[in-house]
Amino acid sequence: MAGLELRELECFLVLAEELHFGRAGERLYVSQSRVSQLLSALERRVGGRLERRVGGRLVRRTSRRVALTPLGERFVERLRPAYGGLRDAVEDARAAARGVEGSLRIGFQGVADARLTAAVRAFRSAHPECAADLVEIPLADPFGGVREGVVDAAVVLLPVQEPDLVLGPVFSRRPQTVAVALDHPFASRTAVTAAEVAEAPLVTAAPPAPAYWRAAHAPSAVPGPAVSTLQEGLTQVAAGRAGMLLCRPTAAYHRREDVAFVPVEGVPESALGLVWHRDGESAAVRAFARALTCRGVSLGVAQVVA
């Protein structure tokens, strides 16, 4: 469509995520009325020829809520990947012109496997003027390092429900196992079910991990010991205190003689995502996010149960 403005497209995508004109304006650093103006301009461009057939409105607004129309839902589905590709192309050009400089610190929880370190090496090769390093962050504090500036971005276990953080690439969806001591009733099994795990004590992540984050990794009503690190959790498992959920790559990495790792059926796969602070986004962070996606990096990080 001729005449489309990138600012209008960006505004629509942000509004589609927030479904709130005020919050969209805050993210875009413009007034609520400016968001409305940009949306109206886009609706006129999109709706022109289609208006007689499907209507030109992308968003339905009432005094209480904002929702996408069917046209808006279709448009955002098609627009998001195209806009992302265009934005990446622009950022790549800018980075190539001025270079990605300075330093980049990437946090990880528990384990950084060979594929993550390979991605860091590839980033360093592409951007030799930027010093990239890996920094371990506490298993029980997935978001603190980003907020406090200890790291520029972090690879963390999902879910992420932090309004001040951006969730970038999501990857490494893996089946889960439960780690138990050798004399645990599960140890001799070839697999256990989610219902069985729900009745067993499980290792929990200690605060300051958010309650929702701990709850998402706690398919058990039976409390277990709280830990801050992966090694603390495995030690509690080996001592017979509780079981602990681990994604399969992490289980394979941490094979030990006094712990059995049993597949769990019926629990959601673990998944990882790269997060950074909304106020801390940089060319280096965006370049590393693209590197993770392009290289198909999959990390073996512990899945901790709360």
C-alpha angles and dihedrals in degrees: 000000000000120000099022112157121216091220090057092050092047091049092051093049092050091047090049088057098043100033085203125097094210096051091044089054091050091053092047094041092235135111124271089247090054090054088053091049094050092048092049091050091051092047090054091052095045097038100047102096095018099051096092092052107036106359125254100249116116096179132038113213130194131164090266109034148018121218137169117251118227087263090050092050091050093045095049091048091056096036102051099067092039093049091046091053092049092048091049091050090052092047091048090052092048092047092049090050098049102015128234102273140178122033138316125202117193118194125213135185122230103329136023106196130203093272093058092048089048089054090051091050090050090050091051090049092051093043108029091166090064118075106219121192139172119234124189114230125196114276089224095051107051097163105030096085092056093046094047095046095245087127132018093221136355139210105227140167116264144273103077116182101161115132093203094053132075118224109215128176117000115206148136098070103184139175115250137236132194117231114216139166117268092253094050115115089241094054096085095044125103090215141350132209131242089247091056092048089050089063096049128084110255135194112260131208111243122233142298083061104104117259093240091051092051092044091053089059095043111083089166135083090204112091120226134185117305116234137183100204139038093243091053089053095050090047090054089049093050089049090057096246098125147324124267132207117234131172111246097254090053091047090053091048093051101045109155135171097243098049132067122206114210125187115244120217123206101023122113117263117258116249137190133214138185113238134186137171117272089231093046103056112133140169088259093053092048091047091052091048089054090047090055092051097043094048094045090231115193119188132204102223123158119262105219121203120220 
